[in-house]
Amino acid sequence: MKQPIAREVLDGILSRMDIADVSKATIRQSVAVTNELENVSGEKFVHLEIGVPGLKPSHIGVDAQKAALDRNVAAVYPNIAGEKPLKEAASRFIKAFIDADVPAECVIPTVGSMQGCFNLLLECKQMNPSKPGVLFIDPGFPAQKSQAKVLGVPSESFDVYNYRAEKLGPKLEEYLSKGNIGAILYSNPNNPSWVCLTDDELRTIGEMANRYDVVVLEDFAYLCMDFRSDLSKPFQPPYQVSVSRYTDNYIMMISASKIFSYAGERLGLVCFSPKMYHREYPRLRELYGMGRMGDNFVLTYLYAASSGTSHSAQYAMAAMMEAAVDGRLDFVSDVKEYGRRAAITKEMFERHGFHIVYDRDNNVPISDGFYYTVSYKDLTNQQLITNLLRCGIAAITLNTAGSDQAGIRACVSNLSTPDLFDKLDENLALFEKLVNE
């Protein structure tokens, strides 16, 4: 891009799309704005705004799904609770890479982790009327906050930026001691910041969950993607760190989208601890005639929402999980490509005057991975995203993810060719010139 897009052009598009403040736009709104800017300007943008996997899916999954289709599973409704091969493969996979014992019975496939989280938020709201709230450890995936809002789930949140290590416990207690929080939700590695909660911090969360009897919803969309340690060896430490070591009050969400680049089939797993799956809630029995949390998740919530998820894709995910556990598919090495892209582009941002916002896990620099966060001098979120859009760079701001910090989330998944790195460098130079004129 040789010249910035005129401010009037951007303002006109935002007005037509009824977006009063582009720094508060959702991910999908941001994509729509960018598409319109590309159409009007004739310029192709660098897309850092949406986390679409940028790698090819494993042939192991594709071949298994094709074989399932050839067996005519497309004509048959799947078991709502999940097909046996997937449930058993997932149980082994969780043991191999997280070192947690989750029986096959407690693994439920959903239409992506999005559907899993949606139904979990609803169930957590309804199962204990005195504790309907969810506490988000932010920053977090903006869509999960939208889900809570759509469902009318009371929510509270705090930005973990200033509450790492020994400061985390008192901050959690500040919220949990009120007695209205029934669930805690976070992602690890984190979307959007890529910070990774440490084993000690997860111990703190687990101890608080035990003390105040809350459910921990642990989002593993980016499982084993903290590349500072080699997490690729099944049944060998180090493992993906997890709150499951410190409490039985946990439910994991594992997605095929990023770790297996299988986003298009919309398949995720909700993995209950045995305690949570079998736990009885009188309010659920009163509402639905069934008291156990796991039974209600499957036979009430999922049945009402979709009656299950893609039959053939379950065989794809089962095959990929089996191959990973058996050492035939090194999915961790495959996704390290994202770390390479992050390292290259972080250097570009810093060379053009940006700095990394969430830059450390306590005293250790964060891993290079799927996302990172940057800000520029004293620019506000609105100033930053407005000028980046004018210079052909699309992103989302950190405030949409519950962060108190100024800056943007940069996703590297779409940077798949060398010319896109060159284009990012060129557009960052244009941005630097624009804001310093």
C-alpha positions, 0 to 999 in steps of 0.5 A: 500500500502506497498511501493510507486510505482516507479517513472519510472513506473509513468513516463512511463504511462504519456509518453504513454498517452502524458501527459507532466505535470500531475499537469495540467491533466484534471479530465478525464485524471487523472482518466485514469492515475489512472486506468492505475497505478492500472492495472500496480501496482495491487494496488487499489487507493483511488479515490479523483479525481472525483466527482461521487455521492456516495449515493443511489438515492431516490426511489421517483425519481426512482419510478416516472421514472419507472412509466413514462416509463410504460406510454411509454414516451420513445417513445415520444420526450420530449418538448424541453422547458421541461415537465410541471410537472418538470417546475412547480415543479422546480418553487416551489422548487426554491421558497422553498429553495432559496426564488426566484421567477422563473416562470415555463416558465423560467425553462429549463431542459438540459442534466446536468448542463454541457449542460446548461452551455455550451449553456449559455456561447455560448449565452452570447458570441453572444448576445452582440458583444461588451461584449463577455467575461466571468469572472470566479470567481476562483477556479472553475469547470475545465470543464467550462473553457474547455467549454469556450475554446472549444467555443472560449469565451474570458475569464478572471479570478481571484482567490478569495482567497485574495479578500473576503469581502470588497476586492471583489468589487474593484477586480470585478470592475477592470475587469468589467470596461474594458467593454468586460465582458458580464457574471460572472460565479461561483459555490456556494458552490464552486467546488473545494474549498467549500468556500461559498460566503456570502450574503454580497459578493453576494450583491456586485456581484449583484450591480456590475452586475447592474452597468455594465449590465452583466449576473450572471451565478450562479452554484448551483450544491451543492445547500443547502450543506453548512451544517453550517446552516440548509437549509433543511426546505422549505419556511423557512429561512435561505435559500440558499444565492443567487445573485437573491436577488440583481439583476435581471441579473441572471441565475441559474443552478441546477443539479439533480446529487449531491443533489438528487444523480441522476447523471446517468440520466444527468439532470439539470435545467437552471433557468432564471430570468423573466427579462433575459428570456424575454430580447431582444437582437438585435444581437440574432434577427439578427443571428436567427430571435428571439431576446428574450434570453430565446426563443433562448436558447430553440429553437436555442441552445438546439434544435441544441445541443440535442432537449431536455433531457431525457423524463422519467428523467424529471418526476423523478426530478419533483417528487423529487422536489415536495417531497422536497417542501412538506417535504416528502424528506429531501435531505439536511439531506441525503447529510450531509453524505459527511460532515461526510466523510470530517470531518474524512478525513480532520483530517487524512490529517492534522495529516500527515502534510497537511493543508487546503488551502481554510480554511475559509469564511472570519472569519468563518471556511468552512463547511465540504462537498463534497470537500476540498483542502489541500497542503503539506509544500512547495511542488509544484503542480507537486511534490505533485500530483506525490508523491500522485499518487506514494502512491496510492492517486488520486486527481486533482491539484488546478491550473487546477481549476484556483487557484493560490494556491498550493494544491489538491482538495479532493472529499470524495464521493467515500469514502463509506466504512470504509476500504477506510478510513483506506486505505487513512490513510495508504497511507498518512502515506506512502506519509509522509515517502516518501517526508521526506526521 
